């Protein structure tokens, strides 16, 4: 999704470059006579309302939590200890993907509030399973907004690892935003959990539990609700 | 496939809200958890409890005696399951079934049961005394219903009938007690199946959100040995939590008591049509 965002930026840059080139071309002496003969004066540019640039999410990554899948504590077999660096690298990679998803689905003018950002994020199985309601909860509301103001966003990774092999990264995230239309502003909050598996050198979501809601609808016990887990302080998880 | 979609207010209303209408409570919920799928019918897993393993009994758990032997046959589509509990003394291939683990590890036990039952087994998973205690501790105890008095000094059981939440050591005592039971190993074997159903029901009730599920998956893998591919574990967990406890049938096998020429006690199983039903794809109540 970052690539798509970059494409949009690049497209704008190309348009600007092209406009500059055309302007230069009219002034250059080697322009073809025919072109000069048929050239018409450019109309005076009409001032257009300027929009503030879209601000991407500043997604704060909380400390990654590592769950070791190694059974050497029970079986006494010689197996390598979890590779902390590999776990942290995987956590950062996946948090980056979640940041890109949030930017693409809520901020980028080219893709915001569409289902397009989901294509690269989800496994084929999950994509096939998504209903319209699921897509809407994931942000594909098919809305026309003037802009999106991003708010606080956090992500907590949980890494399943055996030795140096990372089997999955689970992200629990919470992102606030405000959708701005000509008629007003609506605060929204998306939160929940995305489970990523490695796939072809990248990562894909193979399970999800996500809520999109207005703050006044929040109720306890819904998706993404974080409850203190004994695992978070229990050293046995690293055995 | 689990699907819990909660749309308190349809997105059309959200569009209205964003267009300036009064904002009511809006909540859209996506919950998608693709479960394990199998093209050719049932998924069958052999669950093994080894009597060897550190620290209680040092040694290789994969070459211990299998004191817990259970076939779990699951229909992923219908989301139903049958658990078949085998007494450890069951006569299979001319010997006690639990000795197959000693002679050739989980693969030999699996092969022997496949030959005896005619049921293909996809995967095996094995745990130890300590592994079982750890898993029960991670669940903060397992809620069970004690069906008859259990008071065995050898096993460490001290339970009166009724509901109880068993910690790690008590869970192990519950699963090991045969001497205080009227039907000895038949009761113990049945309790193994009961315990699996209690754990399943509790996981559904308490560990169904994704972060908890991932944590429990790590608990499972760190306390078992298994040939289930790592990338299938989470889909399997999703599938397990899809199945309603009342859609799980438990079949504790029984049979006639006898002895080998060497004097070892054996059980000549009388499985009835249990295996035929599973082979025909009929699982669950």
Interface residues (C-beta under 8 A of the other chain):
Chain A: X67 X68 X69 X70 X71 X73 X74 X75 X76 X123 X125 X126 X129 X130 X131 X133 X134 X135 X136 X137 X138 X141 X142 X143 X145 X158 X160 X162 X165 X167 X168 X170 X172 X179 X181 X183 X184 X186 X192 X193 X195 X197 X206 X207 X208 X209 X210 X211 X212 X213 X214 X216 X217 X218 X219 X222 X223 X225 X226 X229 X230 X231 X236 X237 X239
Chain B: X1 X3 X5 X6 X7 X8 X9 X11 X14 X15 X17 X18 X19 X20 X23 X24 X25 X26 X27 X28 X29 X30 X31 X32 X33 X34 X53 X54 X58 X60 X61 X127 X128 X130 X131 X134 X137 X138 X140 X209 X210 X211 X212 X214 X215 X217 X218 X219 X221 X222 X223 X224 X225 X230 X231 X233 X234 X235 X238
